[in-house]
Amino acid sequence: MAEISIPGVSDKYKTNDYIDALMKKERIPLTREQESLDRYKEQQSAWRGVNQKMSALRDSTKTLYSFENPFNNKIANSSDERAITAEAGRDAAVESIKVDVIKEATADRFLSGEIDKNAKIPKGVYTFEIGDKKITFNYKGGKLSDFVTSLNKRGANTLKASLVGVSNGKSSLLIESLKTGEENRLVLKDDALTFALDNKIVEKSKKETSIFGTNLSEYENPIDEKTLVDSKIPDVEQDGLPALSKNFISFDEETGKLLVPPRSGLTLAIPEEYLSVNSEIFEFSYSTEQVEDLTEELNIKRTTRPELPEAGVATFETITVQNEQIETNLPPVEIEPLVPVTEHDDFYVHNKNGSEVKIDTALLKVDEETGEKTVSLSLKDYPDIESIVIRNRNTGTQIAISQFSAYDEKKNLGYSPVNPISEAGDAVLKYEGITITRPTNKIDDVVPNVTLNVHQATERTATIDITSDKESAKDALIEFVGRYNQVLAEMTILSENKPEIISELDYLSDSEKEEAEAKLGMFQNDFSLTNGKSSLRAIVTANYRWADDATLTMLSQIGISSRASGSTGGYVASQMRGYLEIDEKKLDSALDEHMDEIKNLFGYDSDGDLVVDSGIGYAIDKQLTSWVQSGGIIASKNSGINTKIKASEANIRKLESQLASKESQLRNKYSQMEGTLNNLNAQSTTVSNFANNGKQ
C-alpha cells in the first residue's frame, strides 16, 4: 500500500525545517526588541532599588534632627526596681531623685467564707459601686459559677470575681476592685450587701464619726431671712410673736441632747476641714415634744387700751403729794389674738452664696426605738453648704436634737471585710521631705516629665537617676551610617563597571552579590549618579558651625568618617569611595560628653524662626528629597523608561503580528507545493501500474 501524505500535516518533504529556518531569521528584530524590553525593566527595577535605599536613609536622617530625635531621649534607672521604677519623658531634667515609698496604692479584694460549689445564688438586684462607677444588674438566680460569670461580664475593667477552691465541694468567692486608691472603695448595696453579709464577705461595723456642735458657743442666731438671696418668709409668722433666737437653747444634762424651745433657732457653721472631702456626710437626729403653748400667755399680756405710766408722787421733807391717775376715756381697740403655730420645725442648708435650701423631713422614717428622725446631708448633694440653720417657728413644740456628726461615706459604710486580702488605699511617698498621697501607683505629677511606677514599700531611700539615653542615640547613628553606606554602594555599583566594588562589600550575601553583578555599570554614563555621590560625600565631610562658640562641628569629631578605622597611609579603595566608618570608643565618649552638640550637628535653627534649616541631617534630607519626591530625579528617570517600555511593548506586538502572518504565508505556500508534488507522484504511480499491466 502506498504511503499517504497529507499536505500541511505530514512532513514528508521536511518543509517544517525549511519554514523554521526562514522564520528564525525573521525573528531576529523581535528578539532584539525583547532584549531591549528586559533591559528597560531591569533599569526600572534598579532605580526602584535606589529609591528604596534613599528613602530608608532619608527616614533615618529625619529621625536624627526631627522633634523626636534620639538625642533628647531620657532613661530612668532606679536603685530599687523591686519597689519603684520610673519613665522619663524627653523634656525631663538630667538629675537624681530621692524617693521613699511608704506604701503602694491598693484596691479592695474581699474573700468570702467557704461556700458550697453547688450553692444557689438567690435572685435579686445586685449593686456594686467603685468610685464613680456603678454596676447593677437583676440576677434571676442560679449557680455560684453562673453568678461569677454574670458579674465579670458586667464588671469590665472595674470589678472582677473569681472562685478559689478551698476543699472538696467548697470554694471561696473573691471579689476585687480593679481600681486602686482610697476613693475607689468597693461599695456593696441592695442584694449584693445582703449576699456579702450572709456569706461572711463583710460584717456589720460602727461608723467612725467626728462630732461638732458640742458647745453652745458654736451656735449663732438663725440667719435673718430678710437677708437671704431667695428670701421667703412663711405666712405663719405673726406680729407679736417673739423673734427667733438662740438665747433659750440648752443641753439636757441627762440625755445630752440640744433643746430648742418654741420660737427658738440657731445657725451652726460646718467646720472647714469637713468641706474638702466630696464623700462627706453630715448627720443629726431629732425628735419633737409638746410643751406649753406660748400664745396663751402672750394673748393675756396683749391689751386693747394704752398702757400709761404710774402717776407718781412728790415728797418734800415730811410732806408727800400723791398724783391722781389720768383717765384717757379712749375706746378699746380690737386686736387679733395670736394663733398657735404647729408642724413648723424647719431645717435648712445655708449656702455660701447666701441662698437657703429647705430640708424635706416629711418623708423621713421615725426610729421605732428612739422616736427620732435622722437628717443626712451629703456634700455631693449640697456642694456649697456653709451651715445648718434650724428655725423652730412652733409656739408649743420643743425640738430635741442629738449630736451633729460628720463622716466619710466611702470610709464608713456600716460594714467591714471579714477576710480582706487588701483594702483600698492611696500610695504614700516621701519626696524632697514632702509626704505625697496618690490613688494610683502610676504617678506623673510629682517630678516634671517623669512618671513614677510604685510597686511596693522601699526599705531605704531609692535613688532614681535620669540620664540621656545614650544607647538609643548610638543605635540611631549606627543605623544612619549603615543606610548611608548602602545608598553610596548602590550608586557606585550602578555608575561604575569595576568588579572590585562588589568584592569590597563583604556584608553582601551570595544572592545579593549576584544581583549586584547584574547591575554593575548599568548607568555608567549617567552623570546624575556621579554628581549625587559627590554631593553626599561633601555633606558628611562639611563643617557645620551651629554657634559662634561651637567646638564640635564635624562628623569626624564624633568618630564617624571614611577613615574612622584608623588606617593611615597607603591606598584603601573603600575609603576612597567615601563609605563611612565608626570609631566606637570615640563615639561613646562624644555621646557621654556632647549629646546636645551632636544633636545640633545634625540639625539646628540658624535664623531663629524655630525651624531647623541647617546641619548634616537637614542637608542630606534636602538632597535625597530631590531624588525620591514625586516628580524628582528618580521619578523622571522611571518616567522616561516607562515611555520606552510602552514603545517597546507596542513594537513587540507589531513584530509578533508580522511574524505570525509571515509564518502563515510560508506554511500555506509549502502546503500547496506538497499537494502538487503528491499529485505528480500519484500520476506517476498510475502510469507505472498501467504499463506493467499492459506487458502482462
C-alpha positions in Angstrom: 0.0 0.0 0.0 1.4 3.4 -0.9 2.3 5.9 1.9 -0.4 8.5 2.5 0.8 12.1 2.7 -1.5 14.9 3.9 -0.2 18.4 2.9 0.3 20.6 6.0 0.1 17.6 8.4 2.7 15.1 7.5 6.2 16.3 6.9 7.3 14.1 4.0 9.4 16.8 2.3 10.8 18.4 5.6 9.0 21.6 4.9 8.7 22.5 8.7 12.5 22.6 8.9 12.6 25.0 5.9 9.9 27.2 7.5 11.7 27.2 10.9 15.0 28.2 9.3 13.3 31.0 7.4 11.4 32.3 10.5 14.5 32.2 12.6 16.0 34.9 10.5 12.7 36.8 10.5 12.6 36.7 14.4 15.9 38.5 14.9 14.3 42.0 15.2 11.8 40.6 17.7 14.5 39.0 19.8 16.4 42.3 19.8 13.3 44.2 20.9 12.5 41.7 23.7 16.1 42.0 24.9 15.7 45.8 25.0 12.4 45.5 26.9 14.1 43.2 29.5 16.9 45.8 29.8 14.4 48.6 30.3 12.7 46.7 33.1 16.0 45.9 34.8 16.8 49.6 34.7 13.5 50.5 36.1 13.9 47.9 38.9 17.4 49.3 39.6 16.0 52.8 40.0 13.3 51.5 42.4 16.1 49.9 44.4 17.9 53.2 44.6 14.7 54.9 45.6 14.0 52.4 48.3 17.5 52.8 49.8 17.4 56.5 49.6 14.0 56.7 51.2 15.3 54.5 54.1 18.3 56.8 54.5 16.0 59.8 54.4 13.8 58.4 57.1 16.8 57.6 59.3 18.2 61.1 58.7 14.9 62.8 59.6 14.9 60.9 62.9 18.3 62.5 63.8 17.1 66.1 63.5 13.3 66.0 63.9 11.3 66.9 67.0 11.6 63.3 68.2 15.3 63.0 67.7 17.0 60.4 69.9 19.4 62.9 71.5 16.6 64.2 73.7 15.5 60.8 74.9 15.9 60.2 78.6 16.1 57.0 80.7 15.4 56.4 84.4 17.3 53.9 86.5 16.1 53.0 90.0 18.4 51.8 92.7 15.4 49.7 94.0 13.5 48.5 90.9 11.6 46.0 93.1 9.9 48.9 94.9 9.8 51.8 92.4 10.7 52.4 88.7 10.3 55.4 86.5 9.7 56.5 82.9 11.4 59.7 81.9 9.9 62.0 79.2 12.1 63.7 76.6 11.9 67.0 78.5 12.9 65.5 81.8 15.9 67.1 83.5 19.1 65.1 83.9 19.1 64.7 87.7 18.9 62.2 90.6 15.7 61.8 92.5 15.4 60.6 96.1 12.1 58.8 96.9 10.8 56.9 99.9 7.8 54.7 99.2 5.8 54.3 102.4 3.1 52.2 100.8 1.8 51.4 97.4 -1.8 52.1 96.3 -4.1 49.1 96.8 -7.6 48.0 95.8 -10.3 46.3 97.8 -10.1 42.5 97.5 -12.5 40.6 99.7 -12.6 36.8 100.2 -15.8 35.1 101.4 -16.1 32.2 103.8 -16.5 28.7 102.5 -19.4 28.3 100.0 -20.7 25.0 98.6 -19.8 24.8 94.9 -23.4 23.8 94.1 -24.8 26.7 96.2 -27.6 28.7 94.6 -27.4 32.4 94.5 -30.8 34.0 95.1 -32.4 36.3 92.6 -32.3 40.0 93.3 -30.8 43.4 92.4 -27.0 43.3 92.9 -25.3 46.6 93.1 -21.6 47.3 93.3 -20.0 50.8 93.3 -16.3 51.6 92.8 -15.6 55.3 92.8 -17.9 56.9 90.3 -18.6 53.6 88.5 -21.8 51.7 89.3 -22.5 48.1 88.3 -26.0 47.0 89.0 -28.0 44.1 87.4 -31.0 41.9 88.0 -29.9 38.3 88.7 -32.5 35.7 88.1 -30.9 33.2 90.5 -28.6 30.3 89.7 -25.3 28.6 90.4 -22.4 30.3 92.0 -20.3 29.9 88.9 -23.0 31.4 86.8 -23.2 34.4 89.2 -19.4 34.9 88.8 -19.7 34.8 85.0 -22.5 37.4 85.1 -20.6 39.7 87.4 -17.4 39.5 85.3 -19.3 40.2 82.1 -20.6 43.5 83.6 -17.5 44.3 85.6 -15.3 45.0 82.6 -12.3 47.0 83.8 -13.9 47.9 87.1 -14.7 44.7 89.0 -13.6 41.1 88.9 -14.9 38.0 90.6 -13.3 34.5 90.8 -13.7 31.2 92.7 -10.9 29.8 94.8 -11.0 26.1 95.6 -10.7 25.5 99.3 -11.6 21.8 99.7 -13.7 19.2 98.0 -17.0 20.7 97.2 -16.1 24.0 98.8 -15.0 27.3 97.3 -14.4 30.9 98.4 -15.6 33.8 96.3 -13.0 36.5 95.7 -14.5 39.9 94.7 -11.9 42.5 93.8 -11.9 46.1 92.6 -9.6 46.8 89.6 -9.1 50.4 90.7 -6.7 51.4 93.4 -7.0 54.3 95.8 -8.9 55.2 98.9 -11.6 57.0 96.9 -12.3 53.7 94.9 -13.6 51.6 97.8 -15.8 48.7 96.9 -19.3 49.6 98.0 -22.0 46.8 98.2 -25.6 47.7 98.0 -29.0 46.1 97.7 -28.9 42.3 97.5 -25.1 42.4 97.0 -24.8 43.6 100.5 -27.2 41.0 101.8 -25.3 38.3 100.0 -22.0 39.6 101.3 -23.2 39.6 104.9 -24.7 36.1 104.6 -21.5 34.6 103.2 -19.1 36.3 105.5 -17.6 38.6 102.9 -18.3 41.5 105.1 -19.7 42.1 108.6 -21.5 45.0 110.2 -19.4 47.6 111.9 -19.8 51.0 113.6 -19.2 54.2 111.7 -16.1 56.3 112.6 -17.7 59.8 113.0 -16.5 63.2 114.0 -18.7 65.2 116.4 -19.2 69.0 116.2 -21.6 71.5 117.8 -21.0 70.2 121.3 -20.6 73.7 122.8 -23.2 76.5 122.9 -20.6 78.9 121.8 -20.6 77.2 118.4 -24.2 78.3 117.7 -25.3 81.7 116.3 -28.8 83.2 116.0 -30.7 81.9 113.0 -29.8 83.9 109.9 -32.3 86.7 109.3 -34.5 85.5 106.5 -34.8 89.0 105.1 -31.1 88.9 104.1 -31.4 85.8 102.1 -30.9 85.8 98.3 -34.1 83.8 97.9 -36.0 85.4 100.8 -39.4 83.8 101.5 -40.9 84.3 105.0 -43.7 81.8 105.7 -47.2 83.0 106.4 -47.2 81.6 109.9 -45.0 84.5 111.1 -47.3 86.8 113.1 -46.8 90.3 114.5 -46.5 89.8 118.3 -44.6 86.5 118.2 -41.1 86.6 119.8 -38.3 86.8 117.3 -36.4 83.5 116.7 -33.4 83.4 118.9 -30.7 81.1 120.2 -31.0 82.7 123.7 -33.0 79.9 125.2 -31.4 76.8 123.6 -29.6 74.5 126.0 -28.2 71.0 126.5 -30.2 68.5 128.5 -27.9 67.3 131.3 -29.4 63.8 131.3 -29.6 63.0 127.6 -27.0 65.4 126.3 -29.4 66.5 123.6 -29.7 70.1 122.4 -33.1 71.5 123.3 -34.6 74.1 121.0 -37.7 75.6 122.8 -40.6 77.2 120.9 -39.7 80.3 118.9 -36.0 79.5 119.1 -33.5 78.8 116.4 -29.8 78.5 115.6 -27.1 78.6 112.9 -24.3 76.0 113.1 -21.4 76.5 110.8 -19.9 73.4 109.2 -16.2 73.1 110.2 -14.0 73.9 107.2 -12.0 70.6 107.4 -15.1 68.6 106.6 -15.8 70.6 103.4 -12.8 69.2 101.5 -14.0 65.6 101.1 -16.6 65.2 98.5 -18.0 62.0 100.1 -18.5 63.6 103.5 -21.9 63.1 105.2 -23.4 65.5 107.8 -25.9 63.9 110.1 -28.1 64.6 113.1 -31.3 63.1 114.6 -34.2 64.9 116.2 -37.5 64.4 117.9 -40.3 66.8 119.0 -42.4 67.1 122.1 -45.3 69.2 123.0 -44.8 71.9 125.7 -47.0 74.8 127.0 -48.0 76.9 124.1 -46.7 80.5 124.2 -49.7 82.1 122.6 -51.9 81.7 125.7 -49.7 83.8 127.9 -48.9 86.2 125.1 -52.6 86.8 124.4 -53.2 87.6 128.1 -50.5 90.2 128.1 -51.6 91.8 125.0 -54.0 94.7 125.8 -56.7 96.7 124.0 -56.0 100.1 125.8 -52.9 102.3 126.0 -50.8 101.5 129.0 -50.0 104.7 130.8 -47.1 105.1 133.4 -47.8 105.4 137.1 -48.9 108.9 138.2 -46.1 109.1 140.7 -45.6 111.1 144.0 -43.7 114.2 145.2 -42.1 114.4 148.7 -40.7 117.5 150.5 -39.4 116.9 154.0 -42.4 115.4 155.8 -44.9 116.3 153.1 -45.9 113.8 150.4 -48.2 114.7 147.5 -49.8 111.8 145.5 -50.6 112.5 141.8 -54.0 111.5 140.5 -54.1 108.8 137.8 -55.0 110.2 134.4 -58.0 108.7 132.6 -58.0 108.7 128.8 -61.5 107.6 128.2 -60.2 106.1 124.8 -62.4 103.4 123.2 -61.0 99.8 123.3 -59.0 98.6 120.3 -59.8 95.2 118.8 -56.5 93.1 118.4 -56.4 89.8 116.7 -55.2 87.1 119.1 -52.1 85.1 118.2 -52.8 81.8 116.6 -50.7 78.7 117.8 -48.2 77.5 115.2 -47.6 73.8 114.8 -45.6 71.5 112.5 -43.2 74.2 111.5 -39.9 72.8 112.9 -37.9 73.8 109.8 -34.4 72.8 108.9 -32.3 74.5 106.2 -29.0 74.2 104.3 -27.4 77.6 104.1 -25.1 78.1 101.1 -22.0 80.2 100.6 -23.8 82.4 98.1 -26.4 83.5 100.7 -29.2 81.2 99.5 -31.0 78.5 101.5 -32.5 75.1 100.7 -35.2 73.7 103.0 -34.7 70.1 104.1 -37.7 68.0 103.4 -38.2 66.0 106.6 -41.8 64.8 105.9 -40.6 61.5 104.3 -38.0 60.7 106.9 -38.7 57.5 108.8 -39.2 57.5 112.5 -37.0 55.2 114.5 -39.3 52.9 116.5 -37.0 52.7 119.5 -36.0 56.3 119.9 -38.8 58.1 118.1 -36.3 60.2 116.2 -35.9 61.1 112.6 -32.4 61.3 111.1 -31.4 64.0 108.7 -28.5 63.1 106.4 -26.8 65.7 104.2 -24.3 64.6 101.5 -21.7 67.1 100.4 -22.2 65.7 96.9 -25.8 66.9 97.0 -25.0 70.2 98.7 -21.5 71.2 97.4 -21.9 74.8 98.5 -23.1 74.2 102.0 -21.8 76.6 104.7 -24.0 76.0 107.7 -27.1 74.3 109.0 -30.0 76.5 110.1 -32.8 75.5 112.4 -35.9 77.6 112.9 -38.5 76.3 115.5 -41.4 78.5 114.5 -43.8 76.5 116.6 -45.4 78.0 119.7 -46.0 74.8 121.6 -43.4 72.3 120.3 -39.8 71.8 121.5 -37.1 70.2 119.3 -34.6 67.8 120.9 -31.5 67.3 118.7 -28.9 64.5 119.0 -25.3 65.3 118.3 -24.2 66.7 115.0 -21.7 64.3 113.3 -19.7 64.1 110.1 -18.2 61.0 108.4 -16.7 60.0 105.1 -19.3 57.9 103.3 -16.7 55.9 101.5 -14.8 55.1 104.7 -17.9 54.4 106.8 -20.1 52.0 105.0 -21.5 50.4 108.1 -19.7 47.2 107.4 -16.1 45.9 107.1 -14.5 43.0 105.3 -14.2 39.7 107.1 -11.2 38.3 105.1 -9.6 41.2 103.3 -6.7 40.3 101.0 -6.1 44.0 100.6 -8.1 47.2 101.3 -8.4 50.3 99.1 -5.7 52.8 100.0 -3.6 55.5 98.4 0.1 55.3 97.5 2.1 57.2 100.0 5.6 58.6 99.1 8.0 61.0 100.5 9.8 63.2 98.0 12.0 66.1 99.0 10.8 65.7 102.5 7.2 66.2 101.5 4.7 63.4 102.0 2.6 62.7 98.9 -0.5 60.6 98.5 -2.0 59.5 95.2 -4.8 57.0 94.4 -2.8 55.2 91.7 0.7 53.6 91.5 1.4 55.4 88.3 2.3 58.9 89.4 3.1 61.6 86.8 2.5 64.8 88.6 5.3 64.9 91.2 8.5 65.1 89.2 8.2 67.2 86.0 8.1 64.9 82.9 8.8 61.8 84.9 6.3 59.0 85.7 6.9 57.1 88.8 5.7 53.5 89.0 5.2 52.3 92.6 5.4 48.6 93.2 5.9 48.2 97.0 7.4 50.0 100.0 11.1 50.7 100.0 13.4 49.5 102.8 15.6 52.5 102.3 15.5 55.7 100.2 15.5 54.8 96.5 17.6 56.9 94.0 16.2 57.3 90.5 18.8 58.6 88.1 17.5 60.5 85.0 20.2 60.4 82.2 20.3 60.8 78.5 19.5 57.7 76.5 23.0 57.1 75.0 22.1 53.7 73.6 19.1 54.9 71.5 21.2 57.8 70.1 24.1 55.4 69.3 21.7 52.9 67.6 20.2 55.8 65.5 23.7 56.9 64.4 24.8 53.3 63.5 21.6 52.9 61.5 22.3 56.2 59.7 25.8 55.1 58.8 24.6 51.7 57.6 21.9 53.2 55.4 24.3 55.9 54.1 26.8 53.3 53.0 24.0 51.2 51.3 23.0 54.2 49.2 26.5 55.1 48.3 27.3 51.5 47.4 24.2 51.2 45.2 25.0 54.4 43.4 28.6 53.3 42.9 27.6 49.8 41.6 25.3 51.4 39.0 27.7 54.1 37.9 31.0 52.2 37.7 31.9 48.9 35.9 34.5 47.6 38.3 34.1 44.1 39.8 36.2 45.0 42.9 33.4 47.3 44.0 31.3 44.3 44.8 34.1 42.3 46.5 34.7 45.2 48.8 31.2 44.9 50.2 31.9 41.9 52.4 28.5 42.2 54.1 26.6 41.1 51.0 25.2 37.6 50.8 25.9 35.4 47.7 22.5 36.1 46.2 23.0 39.9 46.8 26.4 39.7 45.1 24.8 38.1 42.1 22.2 40.8 41.9 24.9 43.5 42.3 26.9 41.9 39.5 23.9 42.0 37.2 23.6 45.8 37.8 27.3 46.6 37.7 27.9 49.7 35.5 24.3 49.7 34.3 24.2 53.5 34.3 27.9 54.3 34.0 27.1 57.1 31.5 24.5 58.7 33.8 26.2 61.7 35.4 23.4 62.2 37.9 24.6 59.3 40.0 28.2 60.5 39.9 27.1 64.0 40.9 24.7 62.6 43.6 27.6 60.6 45.2 29.8 63.7 45.2 27.1 65.8 46.9 26.5 63.2 49.7 30.3 62.9 50.4 30.5 66.7 50.5 27.7 66.9 53.0 29.1 64.3 55.5 32.6 65.9 55.4 31.5 69.6 55.7 31.9 71.8 58.7 28.6 73.0 60.4 29.2 75.8 62.9 25.9 75.9 64.7 27.1 78.5 67.1 29.9 81.0 67.4 31.5 79.1 70.3 30.7 75.7 68.9 33.7 73.3 69.1 32.0 70.1 67.7 31.2 71.0 64.1 32.2 67.9 62.0 31.0 64.3 61.8 34.6 63.1 62.1 34.9 64.7 65.6 32.4 62.1 67.0 34.2 59.2 65.4 32.3 58.9 62.1 34.3 59.4 58.9 35.7 57.5 55.9 38.9 56.9 57.9 37.5 56.3 61.3 39.0 52.8 61.5 42.4 54.5 62.0 44.2 53.1 58.9 46.8 55.6 57.8 48.9 55.8 54.7 48.5 53.7 51.7 45.6 53.4 49.3 42.3 51.9 50.6 39.8 51.8 47.8 36.7 51.5 50.1 37.8 54.6 52.0 38.4 56.5 48.7 34.8 55.7 47.6 33.5 57.6 50.7 32.0 54.8 52.8 31.6 55.9 56.4 33.2 54.0 59.3 32.7 54.3 63.1 35.3 54.6 65.8 33.1 53.2 68.6 35.2 54.4 71.5 35.3 57.9 70.2 31.6 57.9 69.5 30.8 56.6 73.0 32.9 59.4 74.5 31.2 62.0 72.4 27.8 60.8 73.4 28.7 60.9 77.0 30.1 64.4 76.9 28.5 66.2 74.0 24.9 64.9 73.5 23.4 68.4 72.8 26.2 69.4 70.5 25.7 66.2 68.4 22.0 67.0 68.2 22.9 70.5 66.8 25.4 68.9 64.4 22.6 67.1 62.6 20.0 69.9 62.7 19.8 73.4 64.1 17.9 76.7 63.6 20.3 79.2 62.1 17.9 82.2 61.8 15.8 81.9 65.0 12.4 81.1 63.3 12.2 77.8 65.3 12.5 75.7 62.2 15.6 73.6 61.5 17.4 74.9 58.4 20.9 73.6 58.7 23.0 70.6 59.7 24.1 67.3 58.3 20.7 65.7 58.7 18.9 68.6 57.2 21.3 68.8 54.2 21.1 65.0 53.5 17.3 65.1 53.8 17.1 68.0 51.3 19.5 66.3 48.9 17.6 63.0 49.0 14.2 64.7 48.7 15.2 66.0 45.2 15.7 62.3 44.2 12.8 60.5 45.8 10.0 63.1 45.8 7.1 62.9 43.3 8.5 64.4 40.1 12.1 64.1 41.4 15.1 62.7 39.7 14.2 59.0 40.1 10.6 59.6 39.1 11.8 61.4 35.9 14.2 58.6 35.1 11.4 56.0 35.6 9.0 58.1 33.5 11.4 58.1 30.6 11.9 54.3 30.9 8.2 53.8 31.1 7.8 55.6 27.8 10.5 53.3 26.3 8.8 50.2 27.8 5.4 51.1 26.3 7.0 51.8 22.9 8.9 48.5 23.0 5.9 46.5 24.0 3.9 48.1 21.1 6.8 47.3 18.7 6.9 43.7 20.0 3.2 43.2 19.5 3.6 44.6 15.9 6.6 42.3 15.1 4.8 39.3 16.6 1.8 40.0 14.4 4.0 40.3 11.3 5.8 37.1 12.1 2.6 35.2 12.6 1.4 36.5 9.2 4.7 35.6 7.6 4.7 32.1 9.1 1.1 31.6 8.0 2.0 32.6 4.4 5.0 30.2 4.3 3.0 27.3 5.6 0.3 27.9 3.0 2.8 28.0 0.1 4.7 24.9 1.2 1.4 23.1 1.8 0.4 23.9 -1.8 3.8 22.7 -3.0 3.4 19.5 -1.1 -0.1 19.0 -2.7 1.3 19.5 -6.2 4.1 17.0 -5.6 1.7 14.5 -4.1 -0.4 14.7 -7.3 2.5 14.2 -9.6 3.7 11.2 -7.6 0.2 9.8 -7.8 0.0 10.2 -11.6 3.5 8.7 -12.0 2.4 5.7 -9.9 -0.8 5.3 -12.1 1.2 5.3 -15.4 3.7 2.8 -14.0 0.9 0.5 -12.9 -0.8 0.7 -16.3 2.4 0.0 -18.2 3.1 -3.1 -16.0 -0.4 -4.4 -16.6 0.0 -4.0 -20.4 3.1 -6.1 -20.5 1.3 -8.9 -18.8 
